[in-house]
Amino acid sequence: MAPKVPTTEITKGVHMPAIGLGTFNQPEIQDAVKWAIDAGYRMIDTAELYKNEQEIGVALKEKLAEGAVKREDMFIVSKVWSYRHRENEVVESCKRSLKRLQLDYLDLYLIHAPFGLNYHREDLYFPYREPGVFDTNDVDYLETWRGMEKCVELGLVKSIGISNFNSSQIDRILSVCKIKPASLQVELNPHCTQKDLIKFCKDKGISLLAYTPLGRPKPVEKTPNFLYDEKMLNIAKKYGKNTAQVVLKYLIQCGASPIPRSVNKQRIEDNIDIFDFNLTSEDIAVIDSFNENKRLVKFTDAKGHKYHFLNPEDI
């Protein structure tokens, strides 16, 4: 029997599940989406950048048609890419995502990154001005946010938010917005706990989505170490779980909704089987100790852009 996944109201009438399926870099995703829905997942996270909205749309249509789930029970997330940051482009980008997904609305739509890129062609997501330097522009993400608000006003999306933004950038949006960000999606895992940002979002009433929650595991190399460390193995053994399940529950107890990626049926089922135990404060302290402020996602080739979310010395 699929587990009952708790939800959090992120804006009036919009409830986000505590865990979802991440789909970055997963082009052959149809079966995984169907397995996830059968396993109890109700949140699917995608983006124009991921080039898999169409495949996800096919899988969703199939599961909806067979009555496995109702549309109102699903929570579908997508993102506007950086070469569509001008206000008038955001709505059109959202409409294209909806068409690919075969949906009438998105539950959450995010600005994928705060910096803009110049458009070269549809399939060139990372244009370069010169080797190692993105062809960026200075479109203000406040303009992009106005386009996001328009998506809400037109009924294309239920809620809007941001991804890869820092607290200062969020404050800047909050100072002028008509509709405040409902959610922030950022890298969170035991190597990158970002506790200050978690507290900031909690204080502002902004929900959190955690991408790369397991830190891109490489079992042969036994990395990241927090999945293979004896202390973590002992915690997992105590609850009859694996270390990935412990990490996902840790992130939820820290206040974020993780979106682990997988196209493996068993791992998809394991990753959601985390609602029958709770970590103690001692367990959480052990997991906190793995923090290295180590990021896997830095958008290095946008280094120095005035709207980059990291300081140049941190890239």
Contacts in CASP RR format, 6 or more apart in sequence:
PFRMAT RR
TARGET T0000
AUTHOR 0000-0000-0000
METHOD contacts of the structure
MODEL  1
MAPKVPTTEITKGVHMPAIGLGTFNQPEIQDAVKWAIDAGYRMIDTAELY
KNEQEIGVALKEKLAEGAVKREDMFIVSKVWSYRHRENEVVESCKRSLKR
LQLDYLDLYLIHAPFGLNYHREDLYFPYREPGVFDTNDVDYLETWRGMEK
CVELGLVKSIGISNFNSSQIDRILSVCKIKPASLQVELNPHCTQKDLIKF
CKDKGISLLAYTPLGRPKPVEKTPNFLYDEKMLNIAKKYGKNTAQVVLKY
LIQCGASPIPRSVNKQRIEDNIDIFDFNLTSEDIAVIDSFNENKRLVKFT
DAKGHKYHFLNPEDI
2 38 0 8 1.000
2 39 0 8 1.000
2 40 0 8 1.000
2 272 0 8 1.000
3 40 0 8 1.000
3 272 0 8 1.000
3 273 0 8 1.000
3 274 0 8 1.000
3 275 0 8 1.000
3 276 0 8 1.000
4 275 0 8 1.000
5 17 0 8 1.000
5 18 0 8 1.000
5 19 0 8 1.000
5 40 0 8 1.000
5 41 0 8 1.000
5 42 0 8 1.000
5 272 0 8 1.000
5 275 0 8 1.000
6 17 0 8 1.000
6 18 0 8 1.000
6 275 0 8 1.000
7 15 0 8 1.000
7 16 0 8 1.000
7 17 0 8 1.000
7 18 0 8 1.000
8 15 0 8 1.000
8 16 0 8 1.000
8 18 0 8 1.000
8 207 0 8 1.000
8 257 0 8 1.000
9 15 0 8 1.000
9 16 0 8 1.000
10 16 0 8 1.000
10 108 0 8 1.000
10 159 0 8 1.000
10 182 0 8 1.000
10 183 0 8 1.000
10 207 0 8 1.000
11 158 0 8 1.000
11 159 0 8 1.000
11 182 0 8 1.000
14 107 0 8 1.000
14 108 0 8 1.000
14 158 0 8 1.000
14 159 0 8 1.000
14 182 0 8 1.000
15 75 0 8 1.000
16 43 0 8 1.000
16 75 0 8 1.000
16 107 0 8 1.000
16 108 0 8 1.000
16 183 0 8 1.000
16 207 0 8 1.000
16 209 0 8 1.000
16 257 0 8 1.000
17 41 0 8 1.000
17 42 0 8 1.000
17 43 0 8 1.000
17 75 0 8 1.000
17 257 0 8 1.000
18 252 0 8 1.000
18 257 0 8 1.000
18 275 0 8 1.000
19 41 0 8 1.000
19 43 0 8 1.000
19 248 0 8 1.000
19 252 0 8 1.000
19 257 0 8 1.000
19 258 0 8 1.000
19 259 0 8 1.000
19 260 0 8 1.000
19 271 0 8 1.000
19 272 0 8 1.000
19 274 0 8 1.000
20 36 0 8 1.000
20 41 0 8 1.000
20 42 0 8 1.000
20 43 0 8 1.000
20 44 0 8 1.000
20 45 0 8 1.000
20 257 0 8 1.000
20 258 0 8 1.000
20 259 0 8 1.000
20 260 0 8 1.000
20 272 0 8 1.000
21 32 0 8 1.000
21 33 0 8 1.000
21 36 0 8 1.000
21 41 0 8 1.000
21 43 0 8 1.000
21 44 0 8 1.000
21 45 0 8 1.000
21 259 0 8 1.000
21 260 0 8 1.000
21 261 0 8 1.000
21 262 0 8 1.000
21 268 0 8 1.000
22 44 0 8 1.000
22 45 0 8 1.000
22 46 0 8 1.000
22 211 0 8 1.000
22 259 0 8 1.000
22 260 0 8 1.000
22 261 0 8 1.000
23 29 0 8 1.000
23 32 0 8 1.000
23 33 0 8 1.000
23 44 0 8 1.000
23 45 0 8 1.000
23 46 0 8 1.000
23 50 0 8 1.000
23 52 0 8 1.000
23 56 0 8 1.000
23 261 0 8 1.000
24 47 0 8 1.000
24 49 0 8 1.000
24 50 0 8 1.000
24 211 0 8 1.000
24 261 0 8 1.000
25 50 0 8 1.000
25 261 0 8 1.000
26 32 0 8 1.000
26 50 0 8 1.000
26 52 0 8 1.000
26 261 0 8 1.000
26 263 0 8 1.000
27 50 0 8 1.000
27 51 0 8 1.000
27 52 0 8 1.000
27 55 0 8 1.000
28 55 0 8 1.000
28 263 0 8 1.000
29 52 0 8 1.000
29 55 0 8 1.000
29 56 0 8 1.000
29 59 0 8 1.000
29 263 0 8 1.000
30 55 0 8 1.000
30 56 0 8 1.000
30 58 0 8 1.000
30 59 0 8 1.000
31 59 0 8 1.000
31 263 0 8 1.000
31 265 0 8 1.000
32 262 0 8 1.000
32 263 0 8 1.000
32 265 0 8 1.000
32 268 0 8 1.000
33 44 0 8 1.000
33 55 0 8 1.000
33 56 0 8 1.000
33 59 0 8 1.000
33 60 0 8 1.000
33 63 0 8 1.000
34 59 0 8 1.000
34 62 0 8 1.000
34 63 0 8 1.000
35 265 0 8 1.000
35 268 0 8 1.000
35 269 0 8 1.000
36 44 0 8 1.000
36 268 0 8 1.000
36 272 0 8 1.000
37 59 0 8 1.000
37 63 0 8 1.000
37 68 0 8 1.000
37 69 0 8 1.000
37 74 0 8 1.000
38 68 0 8 1.000
39 268 0 8 1.000
39 269 0 8 1.000
39 272 0 8 1.000
40 272 0 8 1.000
41 268 0 8 1.000
41 272 0 8 1.000
42 69 0 8 1.000
42 73 0 8 1.000
42 74 0 8 1.000
42 75 0 8 1.000
43 74 0 8 1.000
43 75 0 8 1.000
43 76 0 8 1.000
43 77 0 8 1.000
43 257 0 8 1.000
43 259 0 8 1.000
44 56 0 8 1.000
44 60 0 8 1.000
44 74 0 8 1.000
44 75 0 8 1.000
44 76 0 8 1.000
44 77 0 8 1.000
45 77 0 8 1.000
45 185 0 8 1.000
45 209 0 8 1.000
45 211 0 8 1.000
45 259 0 8 1.000
46 52 0 8 1.000
46 53 0 8 1.000
46 56 0 8 1.000
46 76 0 8 1.000
46 77 0 8 1.000
46 78 0 8 1.000
46 79 0 8 1.000
46 101 0 8 1.000
47 53 0 8 1.000
47 78 0 8 1.000
47 79 0 8 1.000
47 81 0 8 1.000
47 110 0 8 1.000
47 112 0 8 1.000
48 78 0 8 1.000
48 79 0 8 1.000
48 80 0 8 1.000
48 81 0 8 1.000
48 84 0 8 1.000
48 93 0 8 1.000
48 96 0 8 1.000
48 97 0 8 1.000
48 112 0 8 1.000
49 79 0 8 1.000
49 81 0 8 1.000
49 112 0 8 1.000
49 125 0 8 1.000
53 78 0 8 1.000
53 97 0 8 1.000
53 100 0 8 1.000
53 101 0 8 1.000
54 100 0 8 1.000
54 101 0 8 1.000
56 101 0 8 1.000
57 100 0 8 1.000
57 101 0 8 1.000
57 102 0 8 1.000
57 103 0 8 1.000
58 102 0 8 1.000
60 74 0 8 1.000
60 76 0 8 1.000
60 101 0 8 1.000
60 102 0 8 1.000
60 103 0 8 1.000
61 102 0 8 1.000
63 69 0 8 1.000
64 70 0 8 1.000
64 71 0 8 1.000
71 103 0 8 1.000
74 107 0 8 1.000
75 107 0 8 1.000
75 108 0 8 1.000
76 101 0 8 1.000
76 103 0 8 1.000
76 106 0 8 1.000
76 107 0 8 1.000
76 108 0 8 1.000
77 106 0 8 1.000
77 107 0 8 1.000
77 108 0 8 1.000
77 109 0 8 1.000
77 110 0 8 1.000
77 185 0 8 1.000
77 209 0 8 1.000
78 94 0 8 1.000
78 97 0 8 1.000
78 101 0 8 1.000
78 106 0 8 1.000
78 108 0 8 1.000
78 109 0 8 1.000
78 110 0 8 1.000
79 109 0 8 1.000
79 110 0 8 1.000
79 111 0 8 1.000
79 112 0 8 1.000
79 163 0 8 1.000
80 90 0 8 1.000
80 93 0 8 1.000
80 94 0 8 1.000
80 109 0 8 1.000
80 110 0 8 1.000
80 111 0 8 1.000
80 112 0 8 1.000
80 144 0 8 1.000
80 148 0 8 1.000
81 93 0 8 1.000
81 112 0 8 1.000
81 117 0 8 1.000
81 125 0 8 1.000
82 112 0 8 1.000
82 113 0 8 1.000
82 115 0 8 1.000
82 116 0 8 1.000
82 117 0 8 1.000
83 116 0 8 1.000
83 117 0 8 1.000
83 118 0 8 1.000
83 119 0 8 1.000
83 120 0 8 1.000
83 125 0 8 1.000
83 127 0 8 1.000
84 90 0 8 1.000
84 92 0 8 1.000
84 93 0 8 1.000
84 119 0 8 1.000
85 111 0 8 1.000
85 116 0 8 1.000
85 117 0 8 1.000
85 137 0 8 1.000
85 139 0 8 1.000
85 141 0 8 1.000
85 143 0 8 1.000
85 144 0 8 1.000
86 139 0 8 1.000
86 143 0 8 1.000
86 144 0 8 1.000
87 143 0 8 1.000
87 144 0 8 1.000
87 146 0 8 1.000
87 147 0 8 1.000
87 150 0 8 1.000
88 147 0 8 1.000
90 144 0 8 1.000
90 147 0 8 1.000
90 148 0 8 1.000
90 150 0 8 1.000
90 151 0 8 1.000
91 147 0 8 1.000
91 150 0 8 1.000
91 151 0 8 1.000
91 154 0 8 1.000
91 156 0 8 1.000
94 106 0 8 1.000
94 109 0 8 1.000
94 151 0 8 1.000
94 156 0 8 1.000
94 157 0 8 1.000
95 156 0 8 1.000
97 106 0 8 1.000
97 109 0 8 1.000
98 104 0 8 1.000
98 105 0 8 1.000
98 106 0 8 1.000
98 156 0 8 1.000
105 155 0 8 1.000
105 156 0 8 1.000
105 157 0 8 1.000
105 158 0 8 1.000
106 156 0 8 1.000
106 157 0 8 1.000
106 158 0 8 1.000
107 157 0 8 1.000
107 158 0 8 1.000
107 159 0 8 1.000
108 157 0 8 1.000
108 158 0 8 1.000
108 159 0 8 1.000
108 160 0 8 1.000
108 161 0 8 1.000
108 182 0 8 1.000
108 183 0 8 1.000
109 148 0 8 1.000
109 151 0 8 1.000
109 156 0 8 1.000
109 157 0 8 1.000
109 159 0 8 1.000
109 160 0 8 1.000
109 161 0 8 1.000
110 160 0 8 1.000
110 161 0 8 1.000
110 162 0 8 1.000
110 163 0 8 1.000
110 183 0 8 1.000
110 185 0 8 1.000
111 141 0 8 1.000
111 144 0 8 1.000
111 145 0 8 1.000
111 148 0 8 1.000
111 161 0 8 1.000
111 162 0 8 1.000
111 163 0 8 1.000
111 165 0 8 1.000
112 163 0 8 1.000
112 164 0 8 1.000
113 163 0 8 1.000
113 164 0 8 1.000
113 299 0 8 1.000
113 302 0 8 1.000
113 309 0 8 1.000
114 141 0 8 1.000
114 162 0 8 1.000
114 164 0 8 1.000
114 165 0 8 1.000
114 169 0 8 1.000
114 307 0 8 1.000
114 308 0 8 1.000
114 309 0 8 1.000
115 134 0 8 1.000
115 136 0 8 1.000
115 141 0 8 1.000
115 299 0 8 1.000
115 302 0 8 1.000
115 305 0 8 1.000
115 307 0 8 1.000
115 308 0 8 1.000
116 136 0 8 1.000
116 137 0 8 1.000
116 138 0 8 1.000
116 139 0 8 1.000
116 141 0 8 1.000
116 305 0 8 1.000
116 307 0 8 1.000
117 125 0 8 1.000
117 126 0 8 1.000
117 127 0 8 1.000
117 134 0 8 1.000
117 135 0 8 1.000
117 136 0 8 1.000
117 137 0 8 1.000
118 127 0 8 1.000
118 135 0 8 1.000
118 136 0 8 1.000
118 137 0 8 1.000
119 127 0 8 1.000
120 127 0 8 1.000
120 135 0 8 1.000
126 134 0 8 1.000
126 301 0 8 1.000
127 134 0 8 1.000
127 135 0 8 1.000
128 134 0 8 1.000
128 135 0 8 1.000
128 301 0 8 1.000
129 135 0 8 1.000
129 136 0 8 1.000
132 300 0 8 1.000
132 301 0 8 1.000
133 301 0 8 1.000
134 299 0 8 1.000
134 301 0 8 1.000
134 302 0 8 1.000
134 305 0 8 1.000
136 302 0 8 1.000
136 305 0 8 1.000
138 306 0 8 1.000
138 307 0 8 1.000
140 307 0 8 1.000
141 162 0 8 1.000
141 165 0 8 1.000
141 169 0 8 1.000
141 173 0 8 1.000
141 307 0 8 1.000
142 172 0 8 1.000
142 173 0 8 1.000
142 176 0 8 1.000
145 160 0 8 1.000
145 173 0 8 1.000
145 177 0 8 1.000
148 157 0 8 1.000
148 160 0 8 1.000
148 161 0 8 1.000
148 179 0 8 1.000
149 160 0 8 1.000
149 177 0 8 1.000
149 178 0 8 1.000
149 179 0 8 1.000
151 157 0 8 1.000
151 160 0 8 1.000
152 158 0 8 1.000
152 159 0 8 1.000
152 160 0 8 1.000
152 179 0 8 1.000
159 182 0 8 1.000
159 183 0 8 1.000
160 179 0 8 1.000
160 181 0 8 1.000
160 182 0 8 1.000
161 181 0 8 1.000
161 182 0 8 1.000
161 183 0 8 1.000
161 184 0 8 1.000
161 185 0 8 1.000
162 169 0 8 1.000
162 170 0 8 1.000
162 173 0 8 1.000
162 181 0 8 1.000
162 183 0 8 1.000
162 184 0 8 1.000
162 185 0 8 1.000
163 184 0 8 1.000
163 185 0 8 1.000
163 186 0 8 1.000
163 209 0 8 1.000
163 211 0 8 1.000
164 185 0 8 1.000
164 186 0 8 1.000
164 297 0 8 1.000
164 299 0 8 1.000
164 309 0 8 1.000
165 173 0 8 1.000
165 184 0 8 1.000
165 186 0 8 1.000
165 309 0 8 1.000
166 197 0 8 1.000
166 309 0 8 1.000
166 310 0 8 1.000
167 196 0 8 1.000
167 197 0 8 1.000
167 200 0 8 1.000
169 307 0 8 1.000
169 309 0 8 1.000
170 181 0 8 1.000
170 184 0 8 1.000
170 200 0 8 1.000
170 201 0 8 1.000
170 204 0 8 1.000
170 206 0 8 1.000
173 180 0 8 1.000
173 181 0 8 1.000
174 180 0 8 1.000
174 181 0 8 1.000
174 204 0 8 1.000
180 204 0 8 1.000
180 206 0 8 1.000
181 206 0 8 1.000
182 206 0 8 1.000
182 207 0 8 1.000
183 206 0 8 1.000
183 207 0 8 1.000
183 208 0 8 1.000
183 209 0 8 1.000
184 197 0 8 1.000
184 201 0 8 1.000
184 206 0 8 1.000
184 207 0 8 1.000
184 208 0 8 1.000
184 209 0 8 1.000
185 208 0 8 1.000
185 209 0 8 1.000
185 210 0 8 1.000
185 211 0 8 1.000
185 259 0 8 1.000
186 194 0 8 1.000
186 197 0 8 1.000
186 208 0 8 1.000
186 209 0 8 1.000
186 210 0 8 1.000
186 211 0 8 1.000
187 194 0 8 1.000
187 210 0 8 1.000
187 211 0 8 1.000
187 212 0 8 1.000
187 295 0 8 1.000
187 296 0 8 1.000
187 297 0 8 1.000
188 194 0 8 1.000
188 198 0 8 1.000
188 208 0 8 1.000
188 210 0 8 1.000
188 211 0 8 1.000
188 212 0 8 1.000
188 213 0 8 1.000
188 251 0 8 1.000
188 254 0 8 1.000
188 256 0 8 1.000
188 258 0 8 1.000
189 210 0 8 1.000
189 212 0 8 1.000
189 213 0 8 1.000
189 214 0 8 1.000
189 215 0 8 1.000
189 224 0 8 1.000
189 226 0 8 1.000
189 247 0 8 1.000
189 251 0 8 1.000
190 224 0 8 1.000
190 226 0 8 1.000
190 247 0 8 1.000
190 250 0 8 1.000
190 287 0 8 1.000
190 288 0 8 1.000
190 290 0 8 1.000
190 291 0 8 1.000
191 215 0 8 1.000
191 224 0 8 1.000
191 226 0 8 1.000
191 290 0 8 1.000
191 291 0 8 1.000
191 292 0 8 1.000
191 294 0 8 1.000
192 212 0 8 1.000
192 291 0 8 1.000
192 292 0 8 1.000
192 293 0 8 1.000
192 294 0 8 1.000
192 295 0 8 1.000
192 296 0 8 1.000
193 254 0 8 1.000
193 288 0 8 1.000
193 291 0 8 1.000
195 254 0 8 1.000
195 288 0 8 1.000
198 208 0 8 1.000
198 254 0 8 1.000
198 255 0 8 1.000
198 256 0 8 1.000
201 207 0 8 1.000
201 208 0 8 1.000
202 255 0 8 1.000
207 257 0 8 1.000
208 255 0 8 1.000
208 256 0 8 1.000
208 257 0 8 1.000
209 256 0 8 1.000
209 257 0 8 1.000
209 258 0 8 1.000
209 259 0 8 1.000
210 251 0 8 1.000
210 256 0 8 1.000
210 257 0 8 1.000
210 258 0 8 1.000
210 259 0 8 1.000
211 259 0 8 1.000
211 297 0 8 1.000
212 296 0 8 1.000
212 297 0 8 1.000
213 247 0 8 1.000
213 248 0 8 1.000
213 251 0 8 1.000
213 258 0 8 1.000
213 259 0 8 1.000
213 260 0 8 1.000
214 224 0 8 1.000
214 227 0 8 1.000
214 244 0 8 1.000
214 247 0 8 1.000
214 248 0 8 1.000
214 260 0 8 1.000
215 224 0 8 1.000
215 296 0 8 1.000
216 224 0 8 1.000
216 296 0 8 1.000
217 223 0 8 1.000
217 224 0 8 1.000
217 227 0 8 1.000
217 244 0 8 1.000
222 228 0 8 1.000
225 290 0 8 1.000
226 232 0 8 1.000
226 243 0 8 1.000
226 247 0 8 1.000
226 287 0 8 1.000
226 290 0 8 1.000
227 243 0 8 1.000
227 244 0 8 1.000
227 247 0 8 1.000
228 243 0 8 1.000
229 290 0 8 1.000
231 286 0 8 1.000
232 243 0 8 1.000
232 246 0 8 1.000
232 247 0 8 1.000
232 286 0 8 1.000
232 287 0 8 1.000
233 243 0 8 1.000
235 243 0 8 1.000
235 246 0 8 1.000
235 279 0 8 1.000
235 283 0 8 1.000
235 286 0 8 1.000
235 287 0 8 1.000
236 242 0 8 1.000
236 243 0 8 1.000
236 245 0 8 1.000
236 246 0 8 1.000
239 245 0 8 1.000
239 246 0 8 1.000
239 277 0 8 1.000
240 277 0 8 1.000
241 249 0 8 1.000
241 273 0 8 1.000
241 274 0 8 1.000
241 277 0 8 1.000
242 270 0 8 1.000
244 260 0 8 1.000
244 267 0 8 1.000
244 270 0 8 1.000
244 271 0 8 1.000
245 270 0 8 1.000
245 271 0 8 1.000
245 273 0 8 1.000
245 274 0 8 1.000
246 279 0 8 1.000
246 283 0 8 1.000
246 287 0 8 1.000
247 287 0 8 1.000
248 258 0 8 1.000
248 260 0 8 1.000
248 271 0 8 1.000
248 274 0 8 1.000
249 274 0 8 1.000
249 277 0 8 1.000
249 278 0 8 1.000
249 279 0 8 1.000
250 279 0 8 1.000
250 283 0 8 1.000
250 284 0 8 1.000
250 287 0 8 1.000
251 257 0 8 1.000
251 258 0 8 1.000
252 258 0 8 1.000
252 274 0 8 1.000
253 278 0 8 1.000
253 279 0 8 1.000
253 284 0 8 1.000
254 284 0 8 1.000
260 271 0 8 1.000
262 268 0 8 1.000
262 271 0 8 1.000
279 287 0 8 1.000
295 310 0 8 1.000
295 314 0 8 1.000
298 310 0 8 1.000
298 314 0 8 1.000
298 315 0 8 1.000
299 308 0 8 1.000
299 309 0 8 1.000
299 310 0 8 1.000
299 315 0 8 1.000
300 315 0 8 1.000
302 308 0 8 1.000
303 312 0 8 1.000
303 315 0 8 1.000
304 312 0 8 1.000
304 315 0 8 1.000
308 315 0 8 1.000
END
